[in-house]
Amino acid sequence: MSDGYEAFKSGAALVDLSARGKIRMVGEDRVRLLHAMSTNHIEELQPGEGCYAFLLNPQGRILADLQVYCHPEHLLLDTEPETREKVIQQLDNYIIADDVTLEDVSDEFAEVALEGAQAEAFLRQAGMPVPEAENSFVEVEGGAVARVSATGATGFRIIGPPGWKETLVERLVDAGATRASSDDLRMARVGTGRPRYGEELSEDYIPQETQVMRALHFTKGCYVGQEIVERVRSRGNVNRLLVQLRVDGDAVPPKGAEALSGEKKAGTIVSAVKLPDGVVAMAYLRAQFARLGAEVEIDGERAAVSLVKPV
């Protein structure tokens, strides 16, 4: 197993996330518009605060996820590389008479994730500030440090000018952090049960099926897709749920593999990795199987639910 993956577990790992999209929203109506477009409470954010949110279509399907950072004069939206253009298009479609301008500033920023048990200690040792609240950030040296995790463990995002990245990385390596790859990050997050848009999350699903409830605010008022979210909440009827499975054997099931209960389909695998202690998968299973220890079969191998709700 790689040093990078091990660092996520016992030290702190550094991963380059500079490919992520960055969209700056400016104008007097920026907060009102994003509040009406996203699933979380944007209007209550103060400078230095942030939140995680979904953009939905009118049918309640997830178009993208966003890490939102509130600055005094703008909002910065941080999204997956694959959804940058989709986010801009979705928001632009709803700008009519609003005082809102969207700027694609992806090339103006580099982004590094620092995650693991020792992440906070190494960040302090490198002389960087440590934001205390989840999703909050502290501006520093032309950039910012945010408390955001891709794995569900202690994690930070350090965002700044591209030329700043290598110096920053060297400081963190000198403090004890280990350089890791995107594959290491994927193993760590699937192992802890943390979904990512583009793999476990997509337009195929509505928010309650993903169980990623940290993206939702149920008393904020109307937004695009809210009618579907509220209908599901009030009726409590979700047919499938995202869970984590431990799979017997050494074979890693492919994306799209069926999970069976007897001869009947119980769900679908959306990701899987082989870890030192076995194979772990994430799957959308019929709600009746979303309980700890529930068993299914995948490509002839037994699998049991090991986590009933993503972190």
N, C-alpha and C positions, 0 to 999 in steps of 0.2 A: 504494500500500500504506500502511496506517495507521501512525502513529507508534508506537502500542502494539505492533504486531507487530515493527516494526524494533527496538524497545527490547529485546525478548526475544533478538534476535540479537546486538546490539552494545552494549547498555547494561544496563538493568534495568527490568523492567515490574512494575507494581503491579496486582493484580486482587483485587476484593472477592469472597471466598468465604464470606461470613457466612451464606449459606443452607444450608451443610453441617450435617448433624446431629451433635449432641454427646450422648453417653450416658455418664453416670458410673456406674461399678460400685463398690459398697462392700460390706463384709462380709468375714469371715475366709476365705470360700471363693471369693472373686472370681477369684483367680489360677488356682486349680485348675479352676474351671468354664470360664473362657475358654480355658485351655490345652487342655481336652478338647473344645472346640467349634470351634477355629480351626486353621488350617494351619501356623501358625508357633509358635516356642518362647516361650511367655509366661512360663513358670516361671523362665527364666534372666534375665529383665529385672530391672534394678536401677532405683531411683528416678533419674529423669533420662534413662533410656533408653526406646526405643520400637521398634516394628517394624511392618511391613506384612503383612497377613494376609488370607486369604479365609475366609468362612463357607460351608460346603458343605452340600448336602442328603445323605441317605444314598446317593444314586446318584452322588455326586461332582460334581454340577453346582454352579456358583458362584452362591450366593444374594446375596452382597454382598462388598465389600471394606472393610477397616478400616485406619485408621492408629491404632495403639495407643500411648498414652503412659502410662508407669508413674510414678505419684506415690506418696509414702510411705503414704498412707491410702486411695488409690483408683486405679482405672484409668479413663482417659478415652478413649473410643472416638470417633473422628472418621470420619464416613462420608458418602456422597453424600446429597443432599437426598431423592432418590427411594427410598433404602433405609433411612432412619432407622426407620420403623415396622416394617419387615421384620426389621431387626436386633433390635429390642426384643422382638418376638414370638418370633423364633427362639430367643433366649437364655432368655426367660421360660418357654418350653415345656419346658426342661430343668432348671429350678429346681424341685426337689422338696423335699428336706429340707436344702437348702444354705443357708448363711448368706450370701446374696447379695441385694442390692437394686439395681434398675436405676432410674436417674433420668434422664429426658429433660431435659437442661439446655441445649438448643439455643438458647433465647432468652436465656441468660445470657452468651453469647459472641458476639463478632464475630471474623472471621478474614480476614486479608489475606495473599495470596501475593506474594512478591518474588522474581523469577527473571530470570536472564540473566547475561551474562559479568561485569558489574560489580556484581552483587547483593551479594556479600560486602563489597566496598569501600564501597558506599552504606550498608549496614547499620552498618558501623563508623562511618562519617562521621555517621550520625544518632545515635550514642551508644548503640547497641544491642549486646548481647552476641552473639557468633557461636558457636553450638554446632559442635563439630568433627566428631563422628561422625555418619554417616548415621542418620537417625531419632531422634537424641538431641535433647534440648531443655534450655533454661536458663530458669528462672523469672525474671520481671522485671516490675516495676510492676503487680502484680496480674494478670499474664498470663504468657505464655511465648513464647519464640522457638524454633522447631524447624527442624532441617535436613531438609526434605522438599521434593521437587520434583514438579510436575505435568507437566513437559516433558522430564525427563531431564537438563536442564542444571543448573547451580548454582542451588539454590532454597531458600527459607525460608518457613515459615508463622509468622505472628505472630498469636497468639490472646489475646484479652483481653476486658474488659467492653465492651459496645456503645458506651458514651459515650467510650471511649478511642480509637476507631477514627480519627476525623477528625484529631485531634491527631497521632496516629501517622503517618497518611498525609501530612500536611503536612510533618512532619519528614523523611520519606523523599523527598518531592518536592523539598524544599529541598536535600537531599543530592545530587539528580540523577536520581532515579527518575522514570519516566513512567507516568502512569495508562493502563491498558489495559482492554479489554473482555473479556467471556467469549468472544466471537468471535475476538479476537486470541489468546487463550490456546489455543483449539481449533486454530487454524492452526499455532501454534507446536508443540503437542504432536503433532499428526498429522504435521507436517513432520519431527519428530525420531523419530517412531515410538513414542510413549508412549501406551498405551491407557488408556481411562477406563471405569469401570463405568457401564453405562447406554447405552454406544454400542458400543465394541469388545468389552467384557466383559459377559456376561449369563448367565442360567440356561441358555442354550442350549449352554454350553461347560463342559468340565472343565479343570482347571488346565493340564495339559500341552499342550492344544491352543492355549492363549493364549501359551505360552512365557514367562509371567511367573513365573519360578522364584524371584524374590526373596520371593515370598509363601509359599514352601514350606520346611518343615524335615523331612528324611527320617528323622531318628533320634529324634524327640521322643516317639514312642509313639503310642498310639491317639487318634483324634479322629473326629468325625462326617465320613463320606466318605473316611476314610483307606484303607479296603480297596480302593476303586476307584483312588485315586492310586497306591497301592503296586503294584497289579496292572499298571497301565499302565507304571510305572517298571521293574518286573521283566521284563516282556515286551517293552518298547521298541516298542510298537505304537500309533502315533498316526496316524489316517487324514487329519487336516487340521491345518494350523498357521496361526497368525496371522503375516502378513508385511506389509511395506510395498512398494508398487508405484509406479513412475514411469509416468505415462500420457501417450502422445502426444496432441497436439491440445489445444484449450482447453476442451472440455466437461468438466464435473465429473460423474462418474457418480453416480447416486443410490444410496442405501443399498438393498441387495438386488439390485443389478445383477449379472448373471452374468458370471463370467470363463470364457472358453471356450478350449479347445485343439482346434482344428479344429471339429468339430461336437459335441464332448463337453464337458460342464460340468467345469471345473477348480476352481471355487470361487465365492465370493460376496463382494461388496464390503460392508463394514460402515461405512466412513466415507471421505470424500474432501474435499480442499480445493484451491483454486487459489492457488499461491504465486508470487512474482515470477519464479522460474525454472521454473515449470510446474505441472502437476497431479500431486498425490500422493494415493494412496489406501492404505487398509489393508484387507486381505482375508484371509479364511480360504480357503487353497488346499489342494488335495490334496497330501499330503506329498511326492510326487514332483516337485512344482513349487517346493518351498520351498528353492531354491538361488539364489544370486546370479546375476542375469542371465537366469533362466528367463522365457520369454515366454508371455503369454496375450493374448487379445483381449477388450476390453470395449466393448460398443456400437459395434463396428466399428473401434475404435482399438487399436493395439498398446500393451501395457503390459509392463514388465519388472520383476522383483523387484529392489528396490534395498536392502532390508534384510531379512535372513533371520530376525531375532529382534528383538522389540520391546525398547526400552531400559528 
